[in-house]
Amino acid sequence: MPDGAATRELPQGLDHGRHVDLRRRRAEPWARRGILLLLAAVVAAALLNAFGQVQSVRTVATPAATLQVTAPDRVRGGLFFQGRFDITTPTGLKDPRLVLARGWNEQLQVDTIEPSPSDEYSEDGRVELRYGAVDPAHKLTVWMEFEANPTGVGHRDQTVELRDGRRTVAVLHRTLTILP
């Protein structure tokens, strides 16, 4: 059998034009390359932190107190992140309370709260953390560690209300986005 004859004989069910010459399949390698390039672009964007975890700082100041919240606005599901609440006051707070909107707990696990509040309450689905008095010369800093649920994709209202007893001192509005 000559060499050329062996290459022309194909197993049953295979077509020389389609399976050897690859007619009508010239675009397939480019489609595969395009898909791989798209995946590489997504990985590169993630490495450049385009999909969350960058801390943002929001501050609200009133005559009675200043509330500053440092936490990411976007996180990926499954990741751990920190929220920090700084409270300063020129006049002091006798009964400081942080009231956190549902978005601080919904589809998030709270791993740690430091310092621990003296009391914790739930008020209409919002968590209220109570602390001891804050003198004018001191600052109260509260750290909270969270983990985002991988299935909790979407937006969450993370409004923080600072109260002195029942009196609202400051309100800070923010939103968290959990990415897949």
C-alpha positions in Angstrom: 0.0 0.0 0.0 1.6 3.3 -1.0 2.0 6.0 1.6 -0.6 8.3 0.2 -3.3 5.6 0.1 -3.0 5.0 3.9 -3.8 8.6 4.7 -6.8 8.6 2.4 -8.5 5.7 4.0 -10.4 6.8 7.1 -12.4 4.8 9.6 -16.1 4.4 9.0 -18.1 7.5 9.9 -15.3 10.0 9.3 -15.3 12.4 6.4 -12.0 13.5 4.8 -13.1 17.0 4.2 -14.5 17.6 7.6 -12.1 15.6 9.8 -8.8 15.9 8.0 -9.0 19.1 6.0 -11.2 20.8 8.7 -13.5 22.4 6.3 -16.1 24.7 8.0 -14.1 24.6 11.2 -11.5 27.3 10.6 -13.2 29.7 13.1 -13.1 27.2 16.0 -9.5 27.8 17.1 -10.2 31.5 17.1 -13.3 31.0 19.2 -11.4 29.0 21.7 -8.6 31.6 21.8 -11.3 34.4 22.3 -12.9 32.5 25.2 -9.5 31.9 26.9 -8.6 35.6 26.4 -11.9 36.6 28.0 -11.2 34.3 31.0 -7.7 35.7 31.3 -9.1 39.3 31.3 -11.5 38.4 34.2 -8.6 36.9 36.2 -6.5 39.9 35.5 -9.3 42.3 36.6 -9.7 40.2 39.8 -6.0 40.5 40.5 -6.2 44.2 40.1 -9.1 44.2 42.7 -11.8 45.3 40.3 -14.3 43.0 42.0 -14.3 44.3 45.6 -12.5 44.2 48.9 -11.1 47.8 48.6 -11.8 49.6 51.8 -13.9 52.8 51.6 -14.1 55.4 54.3 -17.4 57.3 54.9 -17.8 59.9 57.6 -20.8 61.9 59.0 -20.2 64.7 61.5 -22.8 66.4 63.7 -22.4 68.8 66.6 -22.7 65.9 69.0 -20.4 63.3 67.4 -18.5 62.1 64.4 -19.1 58.6 63.0 -16.6 57.2 60.5 -17.2 53.7 58.9 -14.3 52.0 57.1 -15.4 48.9 55.2 -15.5 47.7 51.6 -18.4 48.6 49.3 -18.0 45.5 47.2 -16.9 42.0 48.3 -16.8 38.6 46.6 -18.8 35.8 48.1 -16.8 33.6 50.5 -14.3 36.3 51.4 -13.6 37.7 54.9 -13.5 41.4 55.4 -13.4 44.0 58.3 -15.7 46.8 59.2 -14.4 49.6 61.5 -16.5 52.1 63.3 -14.8 55.2 64.8 -16.8 57.4 67.2 -15.5 60.7 68.4 -17.4 63.3 70.4 -16.7 66.9 71.6 -19.3 66.7 74.4 -19.2 63.0 75.3 -21.8 60.2 75.0 -23.4 58.7 78.1 -25.0 55.7 76.4 -23.6 55.2 72.9 -25.3 52.7 70.7 -24.6 51.5 67.2 -27.7 50.5 65.3 -26.8 48.4 62.2 -29.2 47.9 59.4 -30.1 44.4 58.3 -27.5 44.5 55.6 -24.7 44.1 58.2 -26.0 40.6 59.0 -28.0 39.4 56.0 -26.0 36.9 54.0 -23.0 37.7 56.1 -21.5 35.9 59.1 -20.3 38.1 61.9 -17.1 36.4 63.1 -15.9 38.9 65.7 -16.9 42.1 67.4 -14.2 43.9 69.3 -14.6 45.4 71.8 -17.6 43.3 72.8 -20.7 45.4 73.5 -22.1 45.6 77.0 -25.5 44.6 75.5 -26.9 43.5 72.1 -30.4 43.9 71.0 -32.5 43.3 67.9 -34.8 46.1 66.9 -37.0 45.4 63.8 -34.3 43.2 62.3 -31.6 45.7 63.0 -28.8 44.9 65.5 -28.2 47.4 68.3 -24.8 47.3 70.1 -24.5 49.2 73.4 -21.2 50.5 74.8 -20.1 52.3 77.9 -19.9 56.1 78.1 -17.4 57.9 75.7 -15.6 60.9 77.2 -14.9 63.9 75.1 -11.1 63.1 75.2 -11.5 59.5 74.1 -12.5 57.7 70.9 -14.5 54.5 70.7 -13.4 52.2 67.9 -15.3 49.0 67.1 -14.0 46.3 64.8 -16.2 43.7 63.2 -15.0 40.8 61.1 -17.4 39.4 58.5 -17.6 36.6 55.9 -19.8 37.0 52.8 -22.0 34.0 51.8 -21.1 32.8 48.3 -24.8 32.6 47.5 -25.7 36.0 48.9 -25.2 37.9 45.6 -26.8 41.3 45.5 -27.0 44.7 47.3 -27.4 45.3 51.0 -28.4 48.4 52.9 -25.7 49.0 55.5 -27.0 52.1 57.2 -25.4 52.8 60.6 -27.2 54.9 63.2 -25.3 56.3 66.2 -27.5 56.9 69.2 -26.9 58.3 72.7 -29.6 56.4 74.6 -32.8 56.8 72.5 -31.6 60.0 70.9 -30.2 59.7 67.3 -26.9 61.5 67.1 -25.7 60.6 63.5 -26.9 58.5 60.6 -24.5 57.2 57.9 -25.9 55.6 54.7 -24.0 53.1 52.7 -24.6 50.0 50.5 -22.7 46.7 50.2 -22.6 44.7 47.0 -21.8 41.0 47.2 -20.4 39.7 43.9 -20.4 36.1 42.8 
